[in-house]
């Protein structure tokens, strides 16, 4: 895609103006860091003479690595609440761990007038430590 952009002589700013993105956002799209709605992906593809997989790639939700805000917040939750969760597990179950093998995970959407809520359910088998 970068080659097509350069071959067509577009700057990020020029291309962004044509599809309604600012230059930095447009550059971030080319770095694979942004989701592009399908209709905008079609516009970009048309301007660059692209089709097929390139269009689909633009509309995939990107994995932003260790800077992905969703992943960062999940890590923050474990950093802040992990020790407390561990203590409550020990109070309720005794000395052991929650399995991540005999495990299920569910993400639910809970509608709320103040803003929709993300509900994450972690369901792991309790595995007591063996005394020997």
TIMI-2910 file (N, C-alpha, C, CB; in pm, 1 decimal, decimal comma, always signed):
<rs>
+----------+----------+----------+----------+----------+----------+----------+----------+----------+----------+----------+----------+------+
!      n_x !      n_y !      n_z !     ca_x !     ca_y !     ca_z !      c_x !      c_y !      c_z !     cb_x !     cb_y !     cb_z ! resn !
+----------+----------+----------+----------+----------+----------+----------+----------+----------+----------+----------+----------+------+
!    +81,1 !   -118,5 !     +0,0 !     +0,0 !     +0,0 !     +0,0 !    +86,1 !   +125,7 !     +0,0 !    -92,6 !     -0,7 !   +118,9 !  Unk !
!   +193,8 !   +120,2 !    +74,1 !   +284,0 !   +236,0 !    +78,2 !   +339,8 !   +264,5 !    -60,4 !   +399,3 !   +212,3 !   +178,0 !  Unk !
!   +375,5 !   +159,0 !   -131,5 !   +426,7 !   +175,0 !   -267,6 !   +322,7 !   +237,1 !   -359,2 !   +471,3 !    +40,7 !   -323,7 !  Unk !
!   +197,6 !   +195,5 !   -345,3 !    +89,7 !   +251,3 !   -427,4 !    +67,3 !   +398,5 !   -394,1 !    -40,8 !   +171,6 !   -406,9 !  Unk !
!    +75,7 !   +433,2 !   -266,4 !    +58,9 !   +573,4 !   -225,5 !   +166,6 !   +660,1 !   -288,1 !    +63,1 !   +586,7 !    -71,8 !  Unk !
!   +291,0 !   +614,0 !   -277,9 !   +402,6 !   +691,0 !   -333,8 !   +395,0 !   +697,1 !   -485,6 !   +536,3 !   +630,1 !   -290,7 !  Unk !
!   +357,8 !   +585,4 !   -547,9 !   +348,6 !   +581,5 !   -694,4 !   +242,4 !   +678,3 !   -746,0 !   +317,0 !   +439,2 !   -742,2 !  Unk !
!   +137,5 !   +696,7 !   -668,3 !    +30,4 !   +789,3 !   -708,4 !    +60,4 !   +932,5 !   -665,3 !   -103,3 !   +744,7 !   -649,1 !  Unk !
!   +170,2 !   +951,2 !   -591,5 !   +213,4 !  +1085,7 !   -553,4 !   +136,4 !  +1150,4 !   -440,0 !   +205,0 !  +1172,8 !   -669,7 !  Unk !
!    +68,3 !  +1070,4 !   -359,2 !     -7,1 !  +1125,6 !   -246,9 !    +81,2 !  +1142,8 !   -124,5 !   -125,8 !  +1036,2 !   -213,3 !  Unk !
!    +68,5 !  +1256,6 !    -57,0 !   +121,2 !  +1268,0 !    +79,0 !    +13,4 !  +1210,7 !   +170,7 !   +158,0 !  +1418,9 !   +117,0 !  Unk !
!    +49,1 !  +1186,1 !   +295,7 !    -51,7 !  +1139,4 !   +391,1 !   -160,6 !  +1245,2 !   +407,6 !    +13,2 !  +1106,6 !   +528,3 !  Unk !
!   -118,8 !  +1371,0 !   +408,7 !   -215,3 !  +1479,4 !   +424,2 !   -313,1 !  +1484,2 !   +307,2 !   -143,0 !  +1613,0 !   +437,3 !  Unk !
!   -262,3 !  +1474,6 !   +185,5 !   -349,1 !  +1478,6 !    +66,9 !   -446,9 !  +1361,1 !    +65,3 !   -264,3 !  +1477,5 !    -61,4 !  Unk !
!   -395,6 !  +1243,2 !    +92,1 !   -481,6 !  +1125,1 !    +91,7 !   -584,4 !  +1134,1 !   +204,4 !   -397,3 !   +996,5 !   +106,0 !  Unk !
!   -537,5 !  +1177,4 !   +320,9 !   -627,8 !  +1192,8 !   +434,7 !   -739,9 !  +1291,7 !   +407,6 !   -550,6 !  +1236,7 !   +555,8 !  Unk !
!   -707,0 !  +1403,4 !   +343,1 !   -809,5 !  +1503,3 !   +310,5 !   -917,0 !  +1444,5 !   +220,3 !   -745,8 !  +1625,2 !   +242,9 !  Unk !
!   -877,7 !  +1357,8 !   +129,3 !   -973,6 !  +1298,8 !    +35,3 !  -1071,3 !  +1202,9 !   +103,5 !   -899,4 !  +1225,4 !    -75,0 !  Unk !
!  -1028,0 !  +1141,9 !   +213,8 !  -1115,2 !  +1044,8 !   +282,0 !  -1163,2 !  +1091,4 !   +419,6 !  -1042,3 !   +913,8 !   +297,3 !  Unk !
!  -1120,8 !  +1211,2 !   +461,7 !  -1168,5 !  +1265,2 !   +588,5 !  -1085,7 !  +1229,2 !   +710,5 !  -1305,4 !  +1220,2 !   +610,7 !  Unk !
!   -958,8 !  +1195,4 !   +691,6 !   -867,7 !  +1167,6 !   +802,8 !   -760,2 !  +1275,7 !   +805,6 !   -803,5 !  +1025,2 !   +789,6 !  Unk !
!   -704,4 !  +1303,8 !   +923,7 !   -590,3 !  +1394,8 !   +924,6 !   -464,1 !  +1318,6 !   +886,5 !   -573,9 !  +1461,6 !  +1063,4 !  Unk !
!   -355,7 !  +1390,7 !   +862,7 !   -232,6 !  +1330,1 !   +811,1 !   -175,1 !  +1225,0 !   +905,8 !   -128,8 !  +1437,7 !   +785,5 !  Unk !
!   -175,3 !  +1253,7 !  +1034,8 !   -117,4 !  +1159,5 !  +1131,2 !   -200,4 !  +1031,9 !  +1137,1 !   -108,0 !  +1223,5 !  +1271,5 !  Unk !
!   -331,6 !  +1047,0 !  +1139,5 !   -417,7 !   +928,6 !  +1140,7 !   -395,7 !   +846,8 !  +1013,8 !   -566,6 !   +969,2 !  +1153,8 !  Unk !
!   -385,0 !   +915,8 !   +899,8 !   -364,4 !   +846,2 !   +772,4 !   -232,1 !   +770,2 !   +773,9 !   -367,1 !   +946,2 !   +654,8 !  Unk !
!   -126,8 !   +832,1 !   +824,9 !     +2,7 !   +763,5 !   +834,9 !     -7,9 !   +642,9 !   +927,4 !   +111,9 !   +860,2 !   +885,9 !  Unk !
!    -85,1 !   +658,0 !  +1034,9 !   -103,9 !   +548,6 !  +1129,3 !   -179,4 !   +432,2 !  +1064,8 !   -178,9 !   +598,0 !  +1253,2 !  Unk !
!   -270,8 !   +463,7 !   +972,5 !   -339,0 !   +359,4 !   +895,3 !   -235,9 !   +278,7 !   +817,5 !   -444,5 !   +421,0 !   +798,8 !  Unk !
!   -142,8 !   +347,5 !   +753,2 !    -40,9 !   +279,6 !   +673,0 !    +57,7 !   +202,2 !   +759,8 !    +34,3 !   +380,6 !   +587,4 !  Unk !
!    +68,7 !   +240,0 !   +886,4 !   +153,5 !   +165,1 !   +979,7 !    +79,9 !    +45,6 !  +1039,1 !   +202,4 !   +256,5 !  +1091,7 !  Unk !
!    -46,6 !    +25,8 !   +999,4 !   -123,9 !    -87,8 !  +1049,5 !   -177,1 !    -69,1 !  +1189,3 !    -41,0 !   -209,8 !  +1046,0 !  Unk !
!   -187,2 !    +55,6 !  +1234,6 !   -228,3 !    +81,6 !  +1371,9 !   -372,0 !   +130,0 !  +1386,2 !   -137,6 !   +181,8 !  +1431,9 !  Unk !
!   -446,1 !   +140,7 !  +1275,2 !   -582,2 !   +193,3 !  +1282,7 !   -680,0 !   +105,6 !  +1206,9 !   -587,3 !   +335,0 !  +1228,4 !  Unk !
!   -798,7 !    +98,3 !  +1259,8 !   -911,3 !    +35,1 !  +1191,0 !   -969,6 !   +137,7 !  +1094,9 !  -1020,4 !    -16,6 !  +1292,7 !  Unk !
!  -1002,5 !    +94,7 !   +974,3 !  -1065,6 !   +181,7 !   +875,5 !  -1202,5 !   +122,2 !   +842,0 !   -976,2 !   +196,7 !   +746,1 !  Unk !
!  -1310,4 !   +199,1 !   +860,7 !  -1442,2 !   +146,9 !   +823,7 !  -1443,3 !   +102,9 !   +677,3 !  -1551,6 !   +253,1 !   +848,5 !  Unk !
!  -1518,3 !     -2,7 !   +645,0 !  -1516,2 !    -57,7 !   +508,7 !  -1538,8 !    +45,3 !   +398,0 !  -1620,1 !   -163,8 !   +497,1 !  Unk !
!  -1630,5 !   +139,8 !   +419,6 !  -1655,7 !   +238,7 !   +314,0 !  -1534,4 !   +329,5 !   +291,6 !  -1778,5 !   +323,6 !   +349,4 !  Unk !
!  -1462,6 !   +363,4 !   +398,1 !  -1339,9 !   +443,7 !   +384,8 !  -1228,6 !   +359,7 !   +322,4 !  -1294,6 !   +498,9 !   +523,1 !  Unk !
!  -1223,4 !   +231,4 !   +358,3 !  -1123,0 !   +141,5 !   +299,5 !  -1142,1 !   +133,8 !   +148,6 !  -1132,0 !     -0,2 !   +362,2 !  Unk !
!  -1267,1 !   +126,8 !   +104,9 !  -1296,5 !   +124,2 !    -39,4 !  -1250,6 !   +253,3 !   -106,5 !  -1447,8 !   +103,0 !    -63,6 !  Unk !
!  -1272,9 !   +367,4 !    -39,8 !  -1228,8 !   +495,9 !    -95,1 !  -1077,1 !   +499,1 !   -110,2 !  -1275,5 !   +612,2 !     -5,4 !  Unk !
!  -1006,7 !   +457,7 !     -5,7 !   -860,2 !   +456,7 !     -9,8 !   -812,3 !   +363,5 !   -119,8 !   -801,3 !   +413,6 !   +126,5 !  Unk !
!   -870,0 !   +244,8 !   -125,1 !   -830,7 !   +146,8 !   -226,9 !   -853,5 !   +201,7 !   -366,8 !   -908,5 !    +15,9 !   -208,5 !  Unk !
!   -965,5 !   +267,6 !   -387,7 !   -996,2 !   +324,4 !   -519,0 !   -894,2 !   +432,2 !   -557,2 !  -1138,6 !   +383,3 !   -519,8 !  Unk !
!   -861,6 !   +518,5 !   -462,5 !   -763,9 !   +625,1 !   -488,5 !   -625,3 !   +569,8 !   -520,2 !   -755,3 !   +718,6 !   -368,5 !  Unk !
!   -592,7 !   +453,8 !   -460,9 !   -459,0 !   +395,7 !   -479,2 !   -456,1 !   +284,1 !   -583,0 !   -407,9 !   +342,5 !   -347,4 !  Unk !
!   -571,0 !   +251,0 !   -640,3 !   -575,7 !   +143,4 !   -739,2 !   -556,6 !     +6,0 !   -677,8 !   -471,1 !   +165,9 !   -844,4 !  Unk !
!   -605,7 !    -11,5 !   -556,0 !   -592,4 !   -138,9 !   -484,6 !   -726,1 !   -211,5 !   -482,3 !   -540,9 !   -116,1 !   -340,5 !  Unk !
!   -721,9 !   -339,8 !   -452,2 !   -845,0 !   -418,7 !   -441,6 !   -819,2 !   -541,1 !   -355,0 !   -896,6 !   -461,0 !   -582,0 !  Unk !
!   -924,0 !   -618,4 !   -335,0 !   -911,7 !   -748,5 !   -268,9 !   -860,4 !   -742,9 !   -127,2 !   -822,9 !   -834,9 !   -347,3 !  Unk !
!   -751,1 !   -814,1 !   -102,8 !   -696,6 !   -830,3 !    +31,8 !   -653,1 !   -698,4 !    +94,1 !   -579,9 !   -925,1 !    +28,7 !  Unk !
!   -605,1 !   -604,7 !    +12,2 !   -563,7 !   -475,5 !    +67,0 !   -681,4 !   -403,6 !   +131,8 !   -502,6 !   -387,9 !    -42,9 !  Unk !
!   -797,7 !   -411,3 !    +69,2 !   -917,7 !   -348,1 !   +124,5 !   -956,1 !   -417,0 !   +254,8 !  -1035,2 !   -353,7 !    +23,1 !  Unk !
!   -954,7 !   -550,3 !   +256,2 !   -989,4 !   -626,0 !   +377,0 !   -891,9 !   -594,9 !   +490,5 !   -989,9 !   -777,3 !   +347,5 !  Unk !
!   -764,0 !   -584,0 !   +457,3 !   -661,8 !   -556,4 !   +558,6 !   -687,9 !   -423,5 !   +628,2 !   -522,5 !   -555,7 !   +495,2 !  Unk !
!   -725,9 !   -323,1 !   +552,4 !   -753,5 !   -191,8 !   +610,9 !   -866,8 !   -197,1 !   +712,4 !   -787,4 !    -92,0 !   +501,7 !  Unk !
!   -962,8 !   -285,4 !   +691,0 !  -1080,4 !   -291,9 !   +778,0 !  -1070,2 !   -398,0 !   +886,4 !  -1202,4 !   -317,6 !   +695,7 !  Unk !
!   -951,6 !   -451,8 !   +908,9 !   -933,0 !   -544,3 !  +1020,1 !   -900,2 !   -463,9 !  +1145,0 !   -820,8 !   -648,0 !   +989,3 !  Unk !
!   -946,4 !   -512,5 !  +1259,4 !   -911,9 !   -446,2 !  +1384,5 !   -765,5 !   -474,8 !  +1413,7 !  -1003,6 !   -494,0 !  +1502,0 !  Unk !
!   -684,6 !   -371,2 !  +1426,6 !   -540,7 !   -392,9 !  +1441,6 !   -502,6 !   -441,2 !  +1580,9 !   -466,2 !   -265,7 !  +1410,3 !  Unk !
!   -397,8 !   -518,4 !  +1585,7 !   -335,2 !   -555,5 !  +1711,9 !   -224,1 !   -454,9 !  +1733,2 !   -281,0 !   -704,9 !  +1711,3 !  Unk !
!   -233,9 !   -377,4 !  +1838,1 !   -140,9 !   -266,8 !  +1857,9 !    -26,8 !   -302,4 !  +1952,7 !   -214,9 !   -146,6 !  +1910,8 !  Unk !
!     -3,4 !   -431,3 !  +1967,0 !   +110,1 !   -475,4 !  +2047,8 !   +100,4 !   -428,2 !  +2191,4 !   +238,8 !   -426,5 !  +1987,4 !  Unk !
!   +215,6 !   -404,2 !  +2250,5 !   +217,9 !   -367,7 !  +2392,1 !   +166,7 !   -226,3 !  +2417,7 !   +358,0 !   -380,9 !  +2446,0 !  Unk !
!   +132,7 !   -154,5 !  +2312,5 !    +74,3 !    -22,3 !  +2332,2 !    -76,4 !    -23,8 !  +2308,1 !   +141,0 !    +79,1 !  +2239,8 !  Unk !
!   -133,0 !   -140,4 !  +2281,1 !   -277,0 !   -149,0 !  +2258,5 !   -348,9 !   -107,8 !  +2386,9 !   -318,9 !   -293,4 !  +2214,6 !  Unk !
!   -435,7 !     -7,4 !  +2380,2 !   -498,8 !    +42,4 !  +2501,9 !   -586,1 !    -59,6 !  +2574,0 !   -580,5 !   +161,1 !  +2469,2 !  Unk !
!   -650,7 !   -149,6 !  +2501,9 !   -733,2 !   -251,8 !  +2567,7 !   -643,9 !   -346,7 !  +2646,9 !   -817,6 !   -330,9 !  +2463,5 !  Unk !
!   -537,0 !   -394,1 !  +2584,3 !   -445,1 !   -486,4 !  +2651,8 !   -376,9 !   -417,2 !  +2769,4 !   -339,4 !   -540,0 !  +2552,9 !  Unk !
!   -338,9 !   -292,2 !  +2750,7 !   -274,7 !   -217,6 !  +2858,7 !   -368,0 !   -207,5 !  +2979,3 !   -233,9 !    -76,8 !  +2810,5 !  Unk !
!   -495,8 !   -177,7 !  +2955,3 !   -591,1 !   -165,5 !  +3066,2 !   -612,9 !   -299,7 !  +3135,8 !   -725,1 !   -110,7 !  +3015,5 !  Unk !
!   -616,0 !   -407,9 !  +3060,0 !   -629,2 !   -539,7 !  +3122,9 !   -507,9 !   -569,0 !  +3211,2 !   -645,0 !   -649,9 !  +3015,4 !  Unk !
!   -388,4 !   -534,2 !  +3163,1 !   -267,8 !   -553,6 !  +3243,7 !   -271,7 !   -465,4 !  +3368,2 !   -141,6 !   -523,1 !  +3160,7 !  Unk !
!   -322,0 !   -343,8 !  +3352,0 !   -332,8 !   -252,8 !  +3465,2 !   -427,8 !   -308,6 !  +3571,3 !   -380,6 !   -115,0 !  +3418,2 !  Unk !
!   -538,2 !   -367,7 !  +3527,2 !   -633,1 !   -427,4 !  +3621,6 !   -564,6 !   -535,9 !  +3703,9 !   -755,0 !   -485,7 !  +3546,9 !  Unk !
!   -488,4 !   -622,2 !  +3637,8 !   -418,0 !   -729,4 !  +3709,4 !   -310,9 !   -670,2 !  +3801,3 !   -353,8 !   -829,1 !  +3609,1 !  Unk !
!   -239,2 !   -568,0 !  +3754,4 !   -136,8 !   -504,7 !  +3838,6 !   -198,0 !   -444,1 !  +3965,1 !    -62,5 !   -396,0 !  +3759,2 !  Unk !
!   -311,5 !   -377,3 !  +3949,8 !   -373,8 !   -308,2 !  +4062,7 !   -450,8 !   -404,9 !  +4152,9 !   -467,5 !   -198,8 !  +4012,0 !  Unk !
!   -530,3 !   -492,9 !  +4092,5 !   -619,9 !   -578,2 !  +4170,8 !   -572,3 !   -721,9 !  +4187,7 !   -753,7 !   -579,4 !  +4107,4 !  Unk !
!   -470,4 !   -763,4 !  +4113,5 !   -422,3 !   -901,2 !  +4120,7 !   -391,5 !   -949,6 !  +4261,1 !   -301,0 !   -915,3 !  +4037,6 !  Unk !
!   -311,3 !   -874,5 !  +4337,7 !   -281,3 !   -920,0 !  +4473,8 !   -406,5 !   -933,8 !  +4561,3 !   -184,3 !   -823,9 !  +4539,5 !  Unk !
!   -501,2 !   -842,8 !  +4545,2 !   -625,8 !   -850,1 !  +4623,3 !   -711,0 !   -968,5 !  +4580,2 !   -706,4 !   -720,1 !  +4608,7 !  Unk !
!   -718,9 !   -992,0 !  +4449,3 !   -793,5 !  -1107,6 !  +4398,8 !   -731,7 !  -1235,9 !  +4452,8 !   -795,2 !  -1109,3 !  +4243,5 !  Unk !
!   -599,2 !  -1242,8 !  +4451,7 !   -527,4 !  -1359,7 !  +4504,7 !   -565,1 !  -1383,5 !  +4650,7 !   -374,1 !  -1340,5 !  +4491,3 !  Unk !
!   -566,2 !  -1279,2 !  +4732,1 !   -598,8 !  -1293,3 !  +4873,9 !   -742,1 !  -1342,3 !  +4893,5 !   -578,7 !  -1160,1 !  +4946,3 !  Unk !
!   -835,1 !  -1289,6 !  +4815,1 !   -975,0 !  -1331,7 !  +4827,1 !   -990,7 !  -1476,9 !  +4782,6 !  -1067,2 !  -1239,6 !  +4743,5 !  Unk !
!   -920,7 !  -1516,8 !  +4677,0 !   -923,4 !  -1657,8 !  +4634,3 !   -874,9 !  -1747,1 !  +4747,6 !   -835,9 !  -1679,4 !  +4507,5 !  Unk !
!   -765,9 !  -1708,4 !  +4813,5 !   -713,5 !  -1789,5 !  +4924,2 !   -812,4 !  -1794,3 !  +5040,8 !   -578,3 !  -1733,4 !  +4972,3 !  Unk !
!   -878,2 !  -1682,5 !  +5070,7 !   -977,8 !  -1682,1 !  +5178,3 !  -1093,4 !  -1776,9 !  +5148,1 !  -1031,2 !  -1540,6 !  +5200,5 !  Unk !
!  -1137,5 !  -1778,4 !  +5023,5 !  -1255,0 !  -1857,4 !  +4987,1 !  -1223,1 !  -2003,4 !  +4957,9 !  -1321,5 !  -1796,6 !  +4867,6 !  Unk !
!  -1103,9 !  -2031,1 !  +4902,4 !  -1072,5 !  -2166,2 !  +4854,3 !   -957,9 !  -2233,2 !  +4928,5 !  -1039,4 !  -2160,9 !  +4708,8 !  Unk !
!   -872,8 !  -2156,6 !  +4991,4 !   -752,7 !  -2211,9 !  +5052,6 !   -632,0 !  -2186,5 !  +4964,0 !   -769,2 !  -2362,1 !  +5078,5 !  Unk !
!   -524,3 !  -2257,5 !  +4991,8 !   -398,3 !  -2236,4 !  +4920,6 !   -401,0 !  -2308,3 !  +4786,7 !   -279,1 !  -2285,0 !  +5004,9 !  Unk !
!   -395,5 !  -2234,3 !  +4678,7 !   -398,6 !  -2292,8 !  +4545,5 !   -405,2 !  -2184,8 !  +4439,3 !   -517,0 !  -2387,8 !  +4531,4 !  Unk !
!   -439,3 !  -2227,7 !  +4319,3 !   -443,7 !  -2135,5 !  +4205,6 !   -571,2 !  -2155,9 !  +4124,2 !   -319,9 !  -2154,5 !  +4116,0 !  Unk !
!   -599,6 !  -2060,7 !  +4039,4 !   -706,9 !  -2074,7 !  +3941,4 !   -643,7 !  -2124,0 !  +3812,5 !   -784,5 !  -1939,3 !  +3919,5 !  Unk !
!   -696,2 !  -2233,1 !  +3759,9 !   -642,5 !  -2290,5 !  +3637,1 !   -668,6 !  -2199,3 !  +3517,9 !   -703,0 !  -2428,4 !  +3612,1 !  Unk !
!   -570,2 !  -2189,8 !  +3430,7 !   -588,5 !  -2122,8 !  +3301,4 !   -595,7 !  -2227,7 !  +3191,2 !   -473,0 !  -2021,8 !  +3273,6 !  Unk !
!   -600,9 !  -2355,8 !  +3231,5 !   -615,3 !  -2466,3 !  +3136,0 !   -759,0 !  -2516,6 !  +3139,7 !   -515,4 !  -2582,2 !  +3168,0 !  Unk !
!   -808,1 !  -2551,3 !  +3259,6 !   -949,4 !  -2586,5 !  +3276,1 !  -1020,2 !  -2453,8 !  +3301,3 !   -973,5 !  -2692,1 !  +3395,6 !  Unk !
!  -1048,9 !  -2382,2 !  +3194,5 !  -1077,5 !  -2239,5 !  +3201,7 !  -1170,3 !  -2198,4 !  +3088,5 !   -947,7 !  -2157,9 !  +3196,8 !  Unk !
!  -1255,6 !  -2103,1 !  +3115,3 !  -1333,0 !  -2038,8 !  +3008,6 !  -1334,2 !  -1888,6 !  +3034,0 !  -1479,2 !  -2095,6 !  +3001,5 !  Unk !
!  -1359,0 !  -1816,0 !  +2927,8 !  -1357,0 !  -1670,4 !  +2932,9 !  -1474,1 !  -1619,5 !  +2851,6 !  -1222,1 !  -1612,8 !  +2879,8 !  Unk !
!  -1543,5 !  -1522,4 !  +2904,9 !  -1657,5 !  -1465,6 !  +2833,1 !  -1652,7 !  -1313,9 !  +2844,9 !  -1792,3 !  -1521,1 !  +2888,3 !  Unk !
!  -1680,0 !  -1246,6 !  +2734,1 !  -1690,0 !  -1101,0 !  +2732,0 !  -1833,6 !  -1066,9 !  +2695,6 !  -1587,6 !  -1036,3 !  +2630,7 !  Unk !
!  -1896,1 !   -987,8 !  +2780,4 !  -2035,4 !   -950,0 !  +2759,2 !  -2046,7 !   -797,8 !  +2751,8 !  -2125,6 !  -1006,2 !  +2872,1 !  Unk !
!  -2151,4 !   -754,3 !  +2685,6 !  -2183,6 !   -611,9 !  +2680,3 !  -2305,0 !   -588,9 !  +2768,8 !  -2210,5 !   -564,0 !  +2533,1 !  Unk !
!  -2292,8 !   -496,1 !  +2861,2 !  -2403,2 !   -460,0 !  +2949,4 !  -2441,0 !   -315,5 !  +2918,4 !  -2364,7 !   -478,4 !  +3101,1 !  Unk !
!  -2561,6 !   -297,8 !  +2867,8 !  -2605,2 !   -162,7 !  +2833,6 !  -2633,9 !    -84,6 !  +2960,9 !  -2730,3 !   -166,2 !  +2742,6 !  Unk !
!  -2590,5 !    +41,2 !  +2960,3 !  -2602,9 !   +126,8 !  +3077,0 !  -2627,6 !   +268,8 !  +3026,5 !  -2474,9 !   +119,1 !  +3168,5 !  Unk !
!  -2724,5 !   +340,0 !  +3083,1 !  -2751,8 !   +476,1 !  +3037,1 !  -2630,7 !   +569,1 !  +3050,1 !  -2868,2 !   +533,5 !  +3114,7 !  Unk !
!  -2542,7 !   +539,1 !  +3144,2 !  -2423,7 !   +622,4 !  +3163,2 !  -2309,7 !   +582,2 !  +3070,7 !  -2377,3 !   +614,6 !  +3307,2 !  Unk !
!  -2330,0 !   +480,5 !  +2989,5 !  -2225,8 !   +429,8 !  +2899,4 !  -2219,2 !   +278,8 !  +2909,9 !  -2087,8 !   +492,6 !  +2932,2 !  Unk !
!  -2217,3 !   +212,5 !  +2796,8 !  -2214,3 !    +66,3 !  +2796,3 !  -2094,6 !    +13,8 !  +2874,8 !  -2210,2 !    +13,5 !  +2652,5 !  Unk !
!  -2114,0 !   -102,1 !  +2937,1 !  -2013,5 !   -162,9 !  +3024,6 !  -1957,9 !   -289,3 !  +2960,7 !  -2073,6 !   -194,9 !  +3163,3 !  Unk !
!  -1831,1 !   -312,7 !  +2982,4 !  -1765,8 !   -436,8 !  +2941,2 !  -1764,3 !   -528,0 !  +3063,3 !  -1619,2 !   -411,1 !  +2885,4 !  Unk !
!  -1819,0 !   -648,1 !  +3048,6 !  -1821,1 !   -745,6 !  +3157,6 !  -1735,1 !   -863,4 !  +3113,7 !  -1968,5 !   -791,4 !  +3192,9 !  Unk !
!  -1630,7 !   -890,2 !  +3189,4 !  -1539,2 !  -1000,2 !  +3158,4 !  -1551,0 !  -1103,9 !  +3269,6 !  -1390,9 !   -949,6 !  +3143,5 !  Unk !
!  -1583,0 !  -1226,9 !  +3231,6 !  -1596,7 !  -1335,8 !  +3328,3 !  -1482,3 !  -1434,0 !  +3305,0 !  -1736,5 !  -1407,1 !  +3315,6 !  Unk !
!  -1400,2 !  -1452,8 !  +3407,3 !  -1292,1 !  -1551,7 !  +3404,6 !  -1339,1 !  -1669,2 !  +3489,5 !  -1154,4 !  -1491,7 !  +3458,3 !  Unk !
!  -1346,1 !  -1788,2 !  +3431,7 !  -1399,2 !  -1904,3 !  +3501,5 !  -1295,0 !  -2015,0 !  +3496,6 !  -1534,1 !  -1951,3 !  +3439,1 !  Unk !
!  -1218,0 !  -2027,4 !  +3604,9 !  -1113,1 !  -2129,0 !  +3609,7 !  -1131,1 !  -2223,8 !  +3726,5 !   -977,3 !  -2063,5 !  +3617,8 !  Unk !
!  -1097,2 !  -2348,3 !  +3703,9 !  -1104,8 !  -2450,2 !  +3809,4 !  -1002,6 !  -2416,4 !  +3917,7 !  -1079,4 !  -2594,1 !  +3751,7 !  Unk !
!  -1043,6 !  -2431,8 !  +4044,6 !   -949,3 !  -2411,7 !  +4153,9 !   -863,4 !  -2536,4 !  +4169,0 !  -1023,3 !  -2379,2 !  +4286,4 !  Unk !
!   -734,9 !  -2517,2 !  +4175,2 !   -639,4 !  -2627,2 !  +4191,2 !   -562,6 !  -2606,7 !  +4321,7 !   -541,1 !  -2635,3 !  +4069,2 !  Unk !
!   -596,3 !  -2685,0 !  +4424,4 !   -525,0 !  -2669,0 !  +4551,4 !   -381,9 !  -2721,2 !  +4540,9 !   -599,5 !  -2741,9 !  +4664,2 !  Unk !
!   -293,1 !  -2652,6 !  +4611,9 !   -156,0 !  -2702,7 !  +4618,7 !   -154,9 !  -2829,4 !  +4702,6 !    -59,3 !  -2595,6 !  +4678,0 !  Unk !
!    -75,9 !  -2925,1 !  +4661,4 !    -65,9 !  -3053,2 !  +4730,1 !    +41,1 !  -3043,5 !  +4839,0 !    -32,8 !  -3167,6 !  +4629,9 !  Unk !
!     +6,1 !  -3091,0 !  +4955,6 !   +102,4 !  -3097,4 !  +5065,1 !   +169,1 !  -3234,3 !  +5059,3 !    +33,5 !  -3072,9 !  +5204,8 !  Unk !
!   +300,8 !  -3237,3 !  +5062,5 !   +370,5 !  -3366,6 !  +5056,4 !   +488,7 !  -3368,7 !  +5149,2 !   +416,2 !  -3397,0 !  +4914,6 !  Unk !
+----------+----------+----------+----------+----------+----------+----------+----------+----------+----------+----------+----------+------+
</rs>
